[in-house]
């Protein structure tokens, strides 16, 4: 009976040792998982910071592009006005030339025919 108790005690000790080893491995695994979680959180924070910086850069770029678009619209309007002014100036120049030719014909008629 003593041997049976001793075997039973050895068996219980062995189970307890195995349980303790399992607990230690589990604790180490939890520590590794915790460390990975901390590192992941740091990386996530860094990524969020970089994304925020990129967002701000994109918003600044968008603002510049909108400003450039407005300036292009303004430039188009100015160029259209300049084009119309060129056409008007040519028409006026043609009218002046026609009037000068008419005046020359009139003066020639008056001078040579009379």
LINGISUL-V657809 format. One record per pair of residues at least 12 apart in sequence whose C-alpha atoms are under 10 Angstrom apart, sorted by the first residue. I is the first residue (numbers start at 1). GAP is how many residues later the second one is. If there is no record, write none. Layout:
BEGIN
((I:GAP) (I:GAP))
END
This chain:
BEGIN
none
END
